[in-house]
């Protein structure tokens, strides 16, 4: 009867027949609307009566049922999936692929040699780092070339045969030193026979052999009016002697990416300065998972959610809420931010979908209305004391019955013997026929 009643009630709910009793419930399933539920939610909307706005970014497809974002497809017409989408990840598809990944859901590994190139997160094309070239950035620049795409020529003198493929600094012959190997004097001296003192500090910073006023300061610095290497490279320049220009990045197709300041770069190595939440030589990539903020220095604390790469804010997975996504949705709600409602789950169960329940301990069934049956082992474990007492009572009853039978048999034998003695005494004679009857009676008893 209970099952029949449940089936009838479910049919009424499906047909909308219980509307007078449950006016609070939506008439249409999530993702539909209209008098006859014939309309699918328009693009960008989802849920009961299409009243919730999707949060999906970069034109990613949004489920009309629960608002889940699909970073693999763009949003199509009439609530359908459109063309393929690549290069984005995260709960709302707002995070570029992390370094080393590209494509749909960032599922492809970049073909570039690690440490020598990075790939575009959408198309996977390699962009070689300074000093490397070819399709997968597998080759270093030729011995007299250096820089981005190996497009710069080394300016080494006769005392060097090659230069560093990244910096352009010449690899000097023995006995010579300096950026272009034009000096073999000891540090702090210059000129003919190195008889003049360099004007670059107290014998620490070397100077060019032919001009003591040109100092080889560390990368990112230049000399001040006193000849000390204490001044940071001017904005827009970097490297030794601040001779390199940050404008070189304009040739690397980084327009539109996440650069902190146009025409500015690290004065030491020339790398771009990324906006908070972004990483990589080209500022193409988001912070690695679990990190956020400037220089990706912040650590996320999201337990059951996705950490926003810029702010560190937790975006909880379905069924979780709280600042660190550590709390389950209250009973009767589910979905992202616990915005969707359900009344199907009973006895402490909670919803994971329109028709899905996770039951509390001891309950089972589609709506958590059935007591969970226990196995024989569980019954024995939980009722061992009762079983022991029952067995003891049964054993005691058996012993008592056996004792009663023994007593009865004993009394029967004594009564028969007494009757025989009386008969013999009265007759005063021995009756062999009666003795045989007596023995048979004793055996029967």
C-alpha positions as CSV (number, residue, x, y, z in Angstrom):
1,X,0.0,0.0,0.0
2,X,2.8,2.4,0.9
3,X,4.5,1.7,-2.5
4,X,1.2,2.2,-4.3
5,X,0.6,5.5,-2.6
6,X,4.2,6.7,-3.4
7,X,3.7,5.8,-7.1
8,X,0.4,7.7,-7.2
9,X,1.9,10.8,-5.5
10,X,4.9,10.8,-7.9
11,X,2.5,10.7,-10.9
12,X,0.5,13.6,-9.5
13,X,3.7,15.6,-9.0
14,X,4.9,14.9,-12.5
15,X,1.5,15.9,-14.0
16,X,1.3,19.1,-12.0
17,X,-1.8,17.8,-10.2
18,X,-0.6,18.8,-6.7
19,X,-0.2,22.4,-7.5
20,X,-3.1,23.5,-5.2
21,X,-1.2,21.9,-2.3
22,X,2.3,22.9,-3.2
23,X,2.1,26.3,-4.7
24,X,5.6,27.0,-3.5
25,X,7.1,24.5,-5.9
26,X,8.0,25.5,-9.5
27,X,5.7,24.2,-12.2
28,X,8.4,23.5,-14.6
29,X,11.6,21.4,-14.2
30,X,14.8,23.5,-13.9
31,X,15.9,24.9,-17.2
32,X,12.3,25.3,-18.6
33,X,9.6,27.8,-18.5
34,X,6.2,28.7,-20.1
35,X,2.7,27.7,-19.5
36,X,3.4,24.2,-20.7
37,X,7.1,24.2,-19.9
38,X,7.7,24.3,-23.6
39,X,10.5,26.9,-23.5
40,X,14.1,26.3,-22.8
41,X,15.9,29.0,-20.8
42,X,17.5,31.6,-23.0
43,X,21.3,31.8,-23.2
44,X,22.7,33.2,-19.9
45,X,19.9,32.0,-17.7
46,X,19.1,28.8,-15.8
47,X,17.3,27.1,-12.9
48,X,13.6,27.2,-11.8
49,X,11.6,29.4,-14.2
50,X,15.0,30.6,-15.6
51,X,15.4,33.2,-12.9
52,X,19.1,32.7,-12.2
53,X,21.8,34.5,-14.3
54,X,24.8,32.4,-15.5
55,X,28.2,33.4,-14.3
56,X,30.2,31.7,-17.2
57,X,32.9,33.8,-18.8
58,X,34.4,34.0,-22.2
59,X,31.1,32.9,-23.9
60,X,31.4,29.4,-22.4
61,X,28.3,27.2,-22.5
62,X,26.0,27.5,-19.4
63,X,23.7,24.6,-18.4
64,X,20.1,25.8,-18.4
65,X,19.4,23.3,-15.5
66,X,21.9,24.2,-12.8
67,X,24.2,26.9,-14.3
68,X,27.2,24.6,-14.7
69,X,29.8,26.1,-17.1
70,X,31.3,23.9,-19.9
71,X,34.7,25.4,-20.8
72,X,34.9,23.1,-23.8
73,X,32.2,24.8,-25.9
74,X,30.9,28.2,-26.6
75,X,27.3,29.1,-25.9
76,X,25.0,28.2,-28.8
77,X,21.4,29.0,-29.7
78,X,18.4,27.8,-27.8
79,X,20.4,26.6,-24.8
80,X,22.6,24.3,-26.9
81,X,26.4,23.9,-27.0
82,X,28.2,25.9,-29.8
83,X,31.6,25.6,-31.4
84,X,34.6,24.4,-29.5
85,X,36.2,26.6,-26.9
86,X,39.9,26.4,-25.9
87,X,42.3,27.9,-23.5
88,X,40.1,28.4,-20.5
89,X,39.4,26.6,-17.2
90,X,37.9,27.2,-13.8
91,X,34.4,26.9,-12.5
92,X,33.2,29.8,-14.6
93,X,35.8,29.5,-17.4
94,X,37.6,32.7,-16.5
95,X,41.1,31.3,-15.9
96,X,43.6,30.9,-18.8
97,X,45.4,27.6,-18.9
98,X,48.3,27.2,-16.4
99,X,51.8,27.2,-17.8
100,X,52.6,24.1,-19.9
101,X,48.9,23.4,-20.9
102,X,46.7,24.5,-23.7
103,X,43.5,23.6,-25.6
104,X,40.0,22.5,-24.5
105,X,39.9,22.3,-20.7
106,X,43.7,22.7,-20.8
107,X,43.9,19.0,-21.6
108,X,46.9,19.2,-23.9
109,X,50.5,19.4,-22.9
110,X,52.5,22.1,-24.6
111,X,55.0,20.8,-27.2
112,X,57.6,23.4,-26.3
113,X,60.8,22.3,-24.6
114,X,60.5,23.2,-20.9
115,X,62.4,26.2,-19.9
116,X,63.0,27.2,-23.6
117,X,59.5,28.2,-24.7
118,X,55.9,28.6,-23.8
119,X,52.8,27.9,-25.8
120,X,49.7,29.9,-26.5
121,X,46.9,28.5,-24.2
122,X,44.4,28.5,-27.1
123,X,46.2,27.2,-30.1
124,X,49.3,25.6,-28.6
125,X,51.8,27.4,-30.8
126,X,55.2,27.8,-29.1
127,X,56.7,31.2,-28.4
128,X,60.4,30.7,-27.8
129,X,62.2,32.3,-24.9
130,X,65.2,34.5,-25.4
131,X,68.0,32.6,-27.0
132,X,66.0,29.7,-28.5
133,X,64.4,29.1,-31.8
134,X,62.6,26.6,-34.1
135,X,59.1,25.2,-33.8
136,X,59.5,23.6,-30.4
137,X,62.2,26.0,-29.3
138,X,64.6,23.0,-29.2
139,X,67.6,24.8,-30.7
140,X,69.8,27.6,-29.2
141,X,70.8,30.5,-31.3
142,X,73.8,30.2,-33.6
143,X,77.2,31.1,-32.1
144,X,77.1,34.7,-33.1
145,X,73.3,35.3,-32.6
146,X,71.3,35.9,-29.5
147,X,68.0,37.4,-28.1
148,X,64.4,36.9,-28.9
149,X,64.0,34.7,-32.1
150,X,67.8,34.9,-32.3
151,X,67.4,38.2,-34.2
152,X,70.4,40.0,-32.7
153,X,74.0,39.8,-33.7
154,X,76.8,39.5,-31.2
155,X,79.3,42.4,-31.2
156,X,82.4,40.6,-30.0
157,X,85.8,41.7,-30.9
158,X,88.8,39.7,-32.0
159,X,89.2,38.2,-28.5
160,X,86.0,36.2,-28.6
161,X,84.5,33.7,-31.0
162,X,80.9,33.5,-29.7
163,X,78.4,35.0,-27.3
164,X,75.8,33.9,-24.8
165,X,72.6,33.0,-26.8
166,X,70.4,34.7,-24.1
167,X,72.3,37.8,-23.0
168,X,74.6,38.4,-26.0
169,X,77.6,38.7,-23.6
170,X,80.7,37.6,-25.4
171,X,82.6,34.4,-24.5
172,X,86.1,35.8,-24.2
173,X,89.5,34.3,-24.8
174,X,91.7,33.7,-21.8
175,X,93.3,36.9,-20.5
176,X,90.4,39.1,-21.7
177,X,87.2,40.0,-20.0
178,X,84.2,42.4,-20.4
179,X,80.9,42.4,-22.2
180,X,82.6,42.5,-25.6
181,X,85.9,40.9,-24.5
182,X,87.7,44.2,-25.1
183,X,89.5,44.2,-21.7
184,X,92.2,42.0,-20.2
185,X,93.2,44.3,-17.3
186,X,92.6,43.6,-13.7
187,X,89.3,44.8,-12.2
188,X,89.5,48.5,-11.5
189,X,92.0,49.5,-14.1
190,X,91.9,50.5,-17.7
191,X,93.8,52.1,-20.6
192,X,97.2,51.3,-22.0
193,X,99.0,48.8,-19.8
194,X,96.0,49.2,-17.5
195,X,97.7,52.1,-15.8
196,X,94.6,54.1,-15.2
197,X,92.1,53.6,-12.4
198,X,88.5,52.9,-13.5
199,X,86.0,55.5,-12.4
200,X,83.5,52.8,-11.4
201,X,84.1,52.4,-7.7
202,X,86.9,51.1,-5.4
203,X,88.3,48.5,-7.7
204,X,85.2,46.4,-7.8
205,X,83.4,47.1,-11.1
206,X,85.4,46.5,-14.2
207,X,85.5,49.1,-17.0
208,X,86.2,49.0,-20.7
209,X,89.8,48.8,-21.7
210,X,89.6,51.8,-24.0
211,X,87.3,54.0,-21.9
212,X,87.3,54.1,-18.2
213,X,84.0,56.0,-17.9
214,X,82.0,53.1,-19.4
215,X,81.4,50.7,-16.6
216,X,80.0,47.2,-16.8
217,X,77.5,47.5,-14.0
218,X,75.4,44.5,-12.9
219,X,72.2,43.9,-14.9
220,X,69.5,46.4,-14.2
221,X,71.7,49.2,-12.9
222,X,73.8,52.0,-14.3
223,X,76.3,54.5,-12.9
224,X,75.4,57.6,-10.9
225,X,77.2,60.9,-11.1
226,X,79.9,59.5,-8.8
227,X,80.5,56.5,-11.0
228,X,78.8,54.0,-8.7
229,X,76.5,51.3,-10.0
230,X,73.6,52.4,-7.8
231,X,71.0,53.7,-10.2
232,X,68.2,51.5,-11.5
233,X,67.8,51.3,-15.2
234,X,65.4,54.0,-16.6
235,X,61.8,52.8,-17.3
236,X,61.6,50.9,-20.6
237,X,65.2,49.7,-20.5
238,X,67.0,46.7,-19.0
239,X,70.2,44.6,-19.0
240,X,73.8,45.4,-18.8
241,X,74.4,49.1,-19.1
242,X,70.6,49.4,-19.5
243,X,71.2,49.1,-23.3
244,X,68.3,46.8,-24.0
245,X,64.8,48.1,-24.7
246,X,61.6,46.7,-23.2
247,X,59.9,47.7,-26.5
248,X,61.2,44.4,-27.8
249,X,58.1,42.8,-26.3
250,X,55.9,44.5,-28.8
251,X,57.2,42.0,-31.4
252,X,56.1,39.1,-29.3
253,X,52.3,39.5,-29.9
254,X,51.5,40.1,-26.2
255,X,49.0,42.8,-26.9
256,X,45.8,42.1,-25.0
257,X,47.5,39.9,-22.4
258,X,47.9,40.6,-18.8
259,X,50.8,43.0,-18.6
260,X,51.1,45.4,-15.6
261,X,52.4,48.4,-17.5
262,X,53.0,49.0,-21.2
263,X,56.6,49.5,-22.3
264,X,57.8,48.4,-18.9
265,X,59.8,45.2,-17.9
266,X,62.1,43.8,-15.2
267,X,65.2,46.0,-15.3
268,X,67.4,43.0,-14.7
269,X,66.3,40.3,-17.1
270,X,63.8,42.2,-19.2
271,X,60.8,39.9,-18.4
272,X,57.4,41.4,-18.4
273,X,55.8,42.4,-15.1
274,X,52.5,40.6,-14.9
275,X,49.2,41.8,-13.4
276,X,48.2,40.1,-10.1
277,X,47.0,36.5,-10.8
278,X,49.0,36.0,-13.9
279,X,52.3,34.2,-14.6
280,X,54.7,33.3,-17.3
281,X,57.3,35.1,-19.4
282,X,54.5,36.5,-21.6
283,X,51.9,36.9,-18.8
284,X,49.7,34.5,-20.7
285,X,49.0,32.1,-17.9
286,X,47.1,32.2,-14.6
287,X,48.7,31.4,-11.3
288,X,49.3,27.7,-10.6
289,X,46.5,25.9,-8.7
290,X,46.4,26.9,-5.1
291,X,48.1,30.3,-5.7
292,X,46.8,33.8,-6.4
293,X,47.6,37.5,-6.3
294,X,50.7,39.6,-7.2
295,X,53.6,37.3,-8.3
296,X,51.3,34.4,-7.5
297,X,52.5,34.7,-3.9
298,X,49.2,34.1,-2.1
299,X,48.1,30.6,-0.9
300,X,44.5,29.6,-1.3
301,X,42.5,27.9,1.4
302,X,39.6,26.4,-0.6
303,X,38.7,22.9,0.6
304,X,35.9,22.0,-1.8
305,X,36.1,24.7,-4.4
306,X,38.1,26.6,-7.0
307,X,40.4,29.5,-5.9
308,X,40.2,32.7,-7.9
309,X,43.6,33.3,-9.3
310,X,43.5,37.1,-8.8
311,X,41.6,37.6,-5.4
312,X,42.0,34.2,-3.8
313,X,38.2,34.1,-3.3
314,X,36.8,30.5,-3.1
315,X,34.2,29.5,-5.6
316,X,32.6,26.4,-4.2
317,X,31.8,23.2,-6.0
318,X,28.2,22.0,-6.2
319,X,26.7,21.3,-2.8
320,X,29.3,23.3,-0.8
321,X,29.2,26.8,0.7
322,X,31.2,29.0,3.2
323,X,34.2,31.2,2.8
324,X,36.5,28.2,2.4
325,X,33.9,25.8,0.9
326,X,34.0,23.6,4.0
327,X,30.2,23.6,4.7
328,X,27.6,21.4,2.9
329,X,24.4,23.0,1.6
330,X,21.6,23.2,4.2
331,X,19.0,20.5,3.9
332,X,16.6,21.3,1.1
333,X,19.1,23.1,-1.1
334,X,21.8,22.1,-3.6
335,X,23.8,23.3,-6.6
336,X,26.2,26.2,-6.8
337,X,25.9,28.5,-3.9
338,X,23.1,26.3,-2.7
339,X,20.6,28.4,-4.8
340,X,18.5,25.5,-6.0
341,X,15.7,24.0,-3.8
342,X,14.5,20.5,-3.3
343,X,12.0,18.9,-0.9
344,X,12.5,15.3,-1.9
345,X,15.1,14.1,0.6
346,X,13.9,13.1,4.1
347,X,15.3,12.0,7.4
348,X,18.4,14.1,7.4
349,X,19.3,13.4,3.7
350,X,20.5,16.2,1.4
351,X,20.1,16.9,-2.3
352,X,22.8,16.6,-4.9
353,X,20.5,17.2,-7.9
354,X,16.8,17.6,-8.7
355,X,16.2,13.8,-8.2
356,X,19.3,12.8,-6.3
357,X,19.6,12.3,-2.5
358,X,22.5,11.3,-0.3
359,X,20.9,9.7,2.7
360,X,21.9,10.0,6.4
361,X,23.2,6.9,8.2
362,X,20.5,4.3,8.7
363,X,18.3,5.4,5.8
364,X,18.1,4.5,2.2
365,X,15.8,4.7,-0.9
366,X,15.3,7.4,-3.5
367,X,13.9,9.8,-1.0
368,X,15.6,8.4,2.1
369,X,12.4,7.1,3.6
370,X,13.4,3.4,4.0
371,X,15.2,2.1,7.0
372,X,18.5,0.6,5.9
373,X,18.5,-3.2,6.4
374,X,21.3,-4.9,8.3
375,X,23.3,-8.0,7.4
376,X,23.3,-11.1,9.5
377,X,26.8,-10.3,10.7
378,X,25.6,-6.9,11.8
379,X,22.7,-8.4,13.7
380,X,25.0,-10.9,15.4
381,X,27.4,-8.2,16.3
382,X,24.7,-5.8,17.7
383,X,22.6,-8.6,19.4
384,X,25.3,-11.0,20.7
385,X,24.1,-10.6,24.3
386,X,20.5,-11.3,23.5
387,X,21.5,-14.3,21.4
388,X,23.6,-15.7,24.3
389,X,20.8,-15.3,26.8
390,X,18.4,-17.0,24.4
391,X,20.6,-19.9,23.9
392,X,21.2,-20.3,27.6
393,X,17.4,-20.3,28.3
394,X,16.9,-22.9,25.6
395,X,19.6,-25.1,27.1
396,X,18.2,-24.7,30.6
397,X,14.7,-25.7,29.4
398,X,16.1,-28.8,27.7
399,X,17.9,-29.8,31.0
400,X,14.7,-29.2,33.0
401,X,12.6,-31.4,30.7
402,X,15.2,-34.2,30.9
403,X,15.1,-33.9,34.7
404,X,11.3,-34.2,34.8
405,X,11.4,-37.2,32.6
406,X,14.0,-38.9,34.8
407,X,12.0,-38.2,38.0
408,X,8.8,-39.5,36.4
409,X,10.5,-42.7,35.2
410,X,12.0,-43.3,38.6
411,X,8.6,-42.9,40.3
412,X,6.9,-45.3,37.8
413,X,9.4,-48.0,38.5
414,X,9.0,-47.7,42.3
415,X,5.1,-47.9,42.0
416,X,5.3,-51.0,39.8
417,X,7.6,-52.8,42.3
418,X,5.3,-52.0,45.2
419,X,2.3,-53.4,43.3
420,X,4.1,-56.6,42.5
421,X,5.2,-57.1,46.1
422,X,1.6,-56.8,47.3
423,X,0.3,-59.2,44.7
424,X,3.0,-61.7,45.5
425,X,2.3,-61.4,49.3
426,X,-1.4,-61.9,48.8
427,X,-1.0,-65.0,46.6
428,X,1.8,-66.5,48.6
429,X,3.1,-68.2,45.5
430,X,5.6,-67.5,42.7
431,X,4.0,-66.6,39.4
432,X,6.4,-66.8,36.5
433,X,3.9,-65.3,34.1
434,X,3.5,-62.3,36.3
435,X,7.3,-61.9,36.7
436,X,7.6,-61.8,32.9
437,X,4.9,-59.1,32.7
438,X,6.7,-57.1,35.4
439,X,10.1,-57.2,33.6
440,X,8.4,-56.1,30.4
441,X,6.8,-53.1,32.2
442,X,10.1,-52.1,33.6
443,X,11.7,-52.1,30.1
444,X,8.9,-50.1,28.7
445,X,9.1,-47.5,31.6
